Amino acid sequence: MTAKSLATGVVGDAAISAAAAAETSAAFASGR
């Protein structure tokens, strides 16, 4: 695995986590 692919994976994981957190927050805020 190259450093570039490793960095891309880390950024991708962070983006997925952020999206999931935002979705959870939105659902909680809307009372679901």
C-alpha positions in Angstrom: 0.0 0.0 0.0 1.4 3.4 -1.0 1.4 6.4 1.3 -1.0 8.1 -1.1 -3.6 5.3 -1.0 -3.2 5.1 2.8 -3.9 8.9 3.1 -6.9 8.6 0.7 -8.3 5.8 2.8 -7.9 7.8 6.0 -9.6 10.9 4.5 -12.4 8.7 3.1 -13.0 7.1 6.5 -13.1 10.6 8.1 -15.6 11.8 5.5 -17.8 8.8 6.0 -17.7 9.2 9.8 -18.6 12.9 9.5 -21.5 12.2 7.2 -22.8 9.5 9.6 -22.5 11.9 12.5 -24.3 14.6 10.6 -27.1 12.3 9.7 -27.5 11.1 13.2 -27.5 14.7 14.5 -30.1 15.7 12.0 -32.3 12.7 12.8 -32.0 13.5 16.6 -32.8 17.2 16.0 -35.9 16.4 14.0 -37.1 14.1 16.8 -36.8 10.8 15.0 
